[in-house]
């Protein structure tokens, strides 16, 4: 059933009916925020992190939820997405570096034949069409025009998407002496998270423990355990696919990105986010066990990285 499109005043009345309060911001500031900075549909998704009364006259209404808390989560989410995207770009770069070096070190490879074979494979057919469409792209069109008839690997990796890079890396692993530095599944999870961050999808708008979840491979549980997170907390938090994907990304980053300079910069940014920015309004969430426990687990993992 379609829902009616509400005016700002109607949205505020709707929130008040759900026991969302306006103690931190007055109503005029809320109206200005909704009009200029965000849309209600996206902002309201963070309500999933807050519990509701289950009985009494307030049954179905939110407990301890002020409009400012939603804004704070949305702002943290924006910064988290930026950090995630930066770390994923580091992963992509160093995956390319390792792949090219692996092909260079293989005496049976010339840097061209492996690309030719991949483009002839079932995975490569769509890429040929994609390259044709990118010829007018100012960032990769020249590379495509110069090498399309005989593409070397060092040019090829610069014109393909992250998803294609993963498929190519898997193909190279099966065709040469080079091996992926981490499990393909973990890399594909990084791809999903990267795309979510790049497309400005909300990341932390549902941090609830899930009743059904996938079993994580031993390398992930070992990584989280090594970071100091207890088995009980690990089981609960890793049941949430959003939290789990970020942890997979941190694991892959820790495994793939070996440049001291890159690590220093990216880890400084995520630690500043965790240890300073996320604690700026910690009083907003002091009565929210979902957010507090998720933050504590995430903080423990991030601060263990060096």
N, C-alpha and C positions, 0 to 999 in steps of 0.2 A: 504494500500500500504506500502511495506517495505521501511524503510529509510536507506540510505547508512551508513555504519560505517565510521566515519570520524577520521582522524589523529588529533593530538593536534593542528597542524598548521591550519588545515581546520576548527577545532572548533573555534579557535580564529578568523579566517576570518568570520565565520558564526556569531559570537557574534558581531563583529564590524559592520556587515551588519544590525544588529538589534539595533544599537546605544548603545551597552554595551561598556562602556569606560574602559580604563586601566590607569587612572590618579593616583591611589593610589599605585598600583603594576605595575612594568614594565613587559613587555611581557615574559622575561626569567623567572621571578618569577612565573608568571601564568603557564607557561609550566611545571615548576618543581612541582607546586602545583597539577595540573591536573594529572601529572604522578605518584605522590607519596601519595597524601592525600585524594583524593576524585574522584568520577567519574562525568563526566559532566551531565549525565542524572539525577542524584540525585540533584546535585548542581543547575542545571537550573530550577528545580521545584520551587525554591524560587522566580523566576521571576513573579509568579502570584501575588505577593504583590506589584508590581510596575505597574503604569499606562502606557498607550501608547498614542502617538499622534493620534488624531482622524481625522485630516485633514492636508492639506498642503503637501509639498514634503516629510515630515518625517512621514506621516500617517502609522500606523502599527509598528513604531519603539518605543523603550522604552524611557521614560522621566526620567532623573536624575537617571540612573542606572549604577553604576560602578561595575566591577567584584568583587572588595573587599567587596561590600555590600552583595553580595550573600554568600561570605565566612563567613562574620560576622554572618549572620542569621543561616548558617549551624552550626557554632560553638556554638552559643547560644542554638540552638536546641538540640545539643548533651548534653549539661549540663542540659537543661530542662528535657530531657528524663531520665537522671540519677536521678534527684530529684523526678520526677513523679514516677519512678519505686520504689524508696525508700519509698515514702509515700504510694504507693499501697501495698507494703509488710507489712507496719505497719497496714494498714486496714485489710489485710488478717489475720495477727497474732491476732489482737484483736477481729476480728469476730470469729475466732476459740476459743479464750478464753471465750468469751461471750456465744457461743454455748455450749461448754462443761459444763460451770457453770450452764447454763439453764437446761441441762439434769440432772446434779447432783442434782439440787434443786427440780426436779420433782420426787415426791415419787413413781410414777408409772413406773419410768424408772430405768433400771439396767446398762445402758451404753452399752449393747450388742444388745438387742432386736431391738432397733431403727435402728442400722446399718444393722442387718439381714433383717429387713423389707424393708429398702431402697434398698438393693442389690437385693431383689426379685421384686422390682417395675420395671416399664418400663424404668425408668431412670437409674436403677442400673445394667441392664444386661451387657452393654458394659464395665462397671467399673470392673466387675469380670474378663473379658478377659484382660483388661488393667493391672490389678494386676498380672495376670499370666505372662504377658510380662515383668513386672518390677522386677521379682524375682532375676535377675542378676544385678540389679542396686545397686551399692555400697552404695547409700544413703537411700534407702528404702527397699531393698531386704530382709534384716534381719527381719524387722518389718512384712513384708508380709509373710515370711516363718513361723515366730513364731505365727502369729495370724490369718492366712487366714481362718482357719476352724471355728474360733469364734472370730470375730474382735471387740474389744472395740472402742468406739467413740474416745477416746484420742489417739489411734494409727491410726485409720482410717483417721482422718483429716490431719495427717502428710504425707500421701502417695497419696493424691488426688490433682488434679489440682484446680486452683481457680474457674474455671467454674463448676467443679463437686462440690466443696465446696458450691457454691451458690445454686445449685440444691438440695444438701443435706440440707442446711439451710432452704430452702423453705419447704422441706419435713418435717423437724423437727417442723417448725412453725405450720404446718397443723396437726401434730400428737401429740404435747405436749403442755404444758402451756407456753413454751418459744416463744417469737416473735422476728422476725428480727428487729434490732435496727433502720433500715432505709428501705425505699421502695425497693423492689426487682429490680425495673427498674433502680434505681440509682446505685445499686450494679452492675448490668449487664453492665451499661455504664462504670463503673470503670474497669470492666474486659476487655472491649474493649480497653480502653486507656492503661491499664497495658500491654496487649499483643502488642499494637503498640509500646510502649516504649521498651519492652523487645526484640522485633524483629527489633529494630532500624529503624522503619518507621519514615518518616519526620512528625513532628507535626505542625510546624508553617509555612509551605510552601504555605498555602492559608488562609489568614486572612480576605478575602473579606466578606462584608455583603451579605447574600443570600436573594433572593427575595421570596423564599418559605422556610418555616421552621416549625418545630413541635411546638406545644404549650407546654410550660414547666409547670410542676406542681407548685402549690402555694408554696410548701416548698422551691423550688429553687428560685422563684422570690422574696420570702420573704428574703431568705438568701442573695441574691445579693443586694436587697434594703437595708437590714440592714448593709451591708458593705459600704454603702454610694454612690452606683452607681445610677444615675438618671434613670427614666423610659425610657427616649428617648435613652440614651446610652445602657441601659440594653436590650431594644428591638433590637437594631441594632447588638450589639455584640453577643447576645445569638442566633441570627439567624445563626451564623457560627457554624457548628457542632463540629469543632476542639476546638474552644474557649469554647463552651458549655460543652464539655466533661471534660475539665480541671476544670471548675467550679463545675460540679457535683462531681468530685473527691475531691475537697476542701471541699465541703459540707459534703460528706460522712466521710472524714477524721475528720472534726471538730465534727461530731456526734459520731463516733465510737471509735476514739483513745483518751482515757482519761488519759493515762500515762503522767505525767508531764515531765518525762525524755525524752520519745519518742517525744512528741510534741515540747519540747525545741530544740532538735537536728534538727528535720525535718523542723520546721518553721524557724529556724536560717538559714538553707541552702537555702530555697526558698526565704527568704527575702534578703539574701546576693546576690543571683542571680538577683533578681528584682532591688534592690537598688544600687548595685555596678556593677556587671558584665554587665547587660543589658544596663547600661548607659555609659559604657566605650567608645563606639564610637557612641554616640547619634547624633553626627553631621552628620553621614552618612544618617540619616533618617529624618532630620529636614524638608525636603520638601515632606515627605511621610505621608499624613493624615491617611492612613489605619494603618500603623505601629504605629504611634504616639498615635492615639486614642485607639488602642487595648492595647498598653502598659499602658496607663493611667488607663484604666478600670481594667486591670489585677493587676496593682500595688495597686490600691485602695482596691481591694478585699484581696490581700495577706497581705497587711499591717494592715488590720483590724483584722486579726486573732491573737489570743493570746494563 
